[in-house]
Amino acid sequence: MELIEGNIYTVPPAHGDHEEIVSELLEQLAGRKDKALRMRTGVGLRIPGNAPADRVVPDLVVAPRGVFKNSEQYHDPAPVLLVCEVTSPSTADKDRGRKLGSYARAGIPSFLLTDHDKGLVTLFSRPRDGRYLDTVSKALGEPLPLPEPFGFTLDTSGF
């Protein structure tokens, strides 16, 4: 379940194409990331700023080891370095809009959005005042540079 801007959303099971993209992201990040970082799917984040706080479940979260080692269902997003969302017909509008705003408001340094409807992969970075200042979009299949601590070019040909 997600709670975003006062609206409750159920999170349906992901379709096969969606999971293939998440798996591809996991493999590329695992091969090139700092070993002090962990990648997680299914992690809930508690986003400050609204009453009640937003509760989101990104498709992929990258954060330092051990920061989610507790019994909470929704965690503080402060240590998160990157969140990824892969759009599907039922989530595309929410991923492009409300979640984008929630991640920026939480100060998450980078948000990677793979958007099949638009044929784009977009990196949002440098959050300030509830929005991302930098946006880089590439057509699906084109390489996309990722900032530090990742510091490599993401191969989106498998997306």
Salt bridges, closest charged atoms under 4 A:
GLU2 OE1 - LYS94 NZ 2.66
GLU2 OE2 - LYS99 NZ 2.66
GLU5 OE1 - ARG98 NE 3.11
GLU19 OE2 - HIS18 ND1 3.06
ASP54 OD2 - ARG105 NH2 2.65
ASP59 OD2 - HIS18 NE2 3.05
GLU72 OE1 - ARG46 NH1 3.47
GLU85 OE2 - LYS99 NZ 2.79
ASP93 OD1 - ARG96 NH1 3.30
ASP95 OD1 - LYS99 NZ 3.99
ASP115 OD2 - ARG96 NE 2.45
ASP117 OD2 - ARG96 NH2 3.41
ASP134 OD2 - ARG126 NE 2.70
